[in-house]
């Protein structure tokens, strides 16, 4: 297939601060739509996600932006993918796809972790791929994802550690780690250099 037939676009969704309003709006609209589809009240959503009713209301009114951990709680509560809150889901692919972009900070308190959805959720294969940059001294803890979610973490630059089953597992460049993500887990970088990882997240067929 010729090079001109390749679909090209940048996956820059965690934009500069001036674009945060657009991100918050998308998260707000997605949350509202999911609630509408399920027929859930804010009380029901709070029960299912573990996120307070007050916080959910602030997110929907675009008065507050969720941290990565909070957005994962919401995604898991709805049994949907993380990337669906920040990018349209494409269900049909009839051409090769080339993607690129820059990792960005999602929330002010997530200042040492930068994320980019390299490939957003694929409805056919039930997975998504993120590029994650862990700045020096970063320690990011994640809540349990929905049942059946599997993560493959592959280090492409530097070294980092993954927290699984209460223990930190060291990973160097070129090494990978697979684990069940329906448990508390985390990532940290104790080195003085940035660590870059590819995080492949696979969901069950019910997503």
TAJO-V220371 format. One record per run of one state. SS is the DSSP state (hx for helix, st for strand, lp for the rest). FROM is the first residue (numbers start at 0). TO is the last residue. Records with the same first field share a line. If there is no record, write none. Layout:
SS = FROM-TO  FROM-TO
This chain:
lp = 0-1  5-5  10-15  38-40  49-51  60-66  77-81  85-95  100-102  104-111  122-125  134-137  142-148  157-157  164-165  172-174  180-183  188-193  202-206
hx = 2-4  16-37  41-48  52-59  67-76  82-84
st = 6-9  96-99  103-103  112-121  126-133  138-141  149-156  158-163  166-171  175-179  184-187  194-201
